[in-house]
């Protein structure tokens, strides 16, 4: 819908034939236009194209209030914030109104009085989509006053009566009138607060305290919740659950490619990364670490393993590669398998164990990394004969690798270990030492985890031998 922000009075608005739409109809129309134009409705959302997004679009086309159910790190908040893109660029409100009153039909007492007094000269302002979105994290200390409103003692002290509607201080929901209101982690709301939302969800109005103040609000309500909390009886009152028109389950990325795309999209980026080279197999190993954690019986799957684990691990691995480059005066930063132990610092805060025993967390993370490396190693080398490498170690070859081992030392291994250069060629055709070092470490560690080479972990690095 075209906006006309230059219009500043009710009379001029009427002359322009501008039509004010309910927020549900406005969102529906803009969604239809985006679909027709083949635009991306939720940019930056990966892996939901054939699952979550079609359900979400159905709910929006139906004008239904929505609750998104999913474990942590499943892009629920990002999806909700993406709804702002379906609002018009500008809409008119009565100037100075706290609840974004429609100039054609104001609902608050102050704006109704001004409309009667000023008529066609009623001043009009224009607000943007960001002004029409509110988000509240549900916590036990939230009160009805926070969401709906209460009598403002300062206005009473200024001389207003308790029964005067102008003495009300509006809460977050009325201030989001004609917009989108989101509650994150809905089941954490106290039951009495949940009951206070009944009218908003069904009758589309709010009542404040014990006064006869009813505001027919136009609010689109969207919430998020963890499925375990939402379906657990007692965490959310049944009548409120019944008022949501659509319950949509989100999920984690279903392929490594999706996980890697999100990792690349979301990681912290810096201007001096021109010399950072990231082999595809190292990205796959990190994504596989998260995937293995989501399969592990030792990890609490009700809590989930967030995509943020992959992103944080990715950032940590790259940082260690950059740190090595700075210390050794190299020109190129390239992560290696020997950088993976450092991700324990970022991974430990992202998983919850089913049972806690001393040292179990570190052991589990080491196990996840090993499983990830061997899984990706088998993907690349399941059809490749690596016997020549193993035989080279049988006759006395050894190899020293490690996070602090200079990259310039690795190319010599290609000449001293038979078959290693052909294995590296499966991974890359880049002959720079830093990329060679990464590839060589991956091959050797994969052979070790396949029980074809022995590896001694020492303070100076990893020594591979037979």
Secondary structure, DSSP 4 states (H G I P E B T S, - for coil): ----TT--BHHHHHHTT-----HHHHHHHHHHHHHHTT--SSTT--S-TTTHHHHHHHHHHHT--EEEE--TTSSHHHHHHHGGGGS-S-EEEETT-TT---TTS--SHHHHHHHHHHGGG-BEEEE-GGGGEEEEE--TT--HHHHTEEE-HHHHHTT--TT-GGGEEE-TTGGGTTEEEEEESGGGS-HHHHHHTHHHHHTS-EE-TTSS-EE---EEEEEEE-HHHHHSTTSS-HHHHHH-SEEEE----SSHHHHHHHHHHHS---TT-TTEE--HHHHHHHHHHHHHHHH-TTB-TTT---HHHHHHHHHHHHHHHHHHHHHHT-S-EE--GGGGGGGHHHHTTT--BSS--TTHHHHHHHHHHHHHHHHHHHHHHTTS--HHHHHHHHTT--EEE-TTS-GGGTHHHHHHSTTHHHHHHHH-----HHHHHHHHHHHHHHHHHTTSSEEEEETTEEEEE-
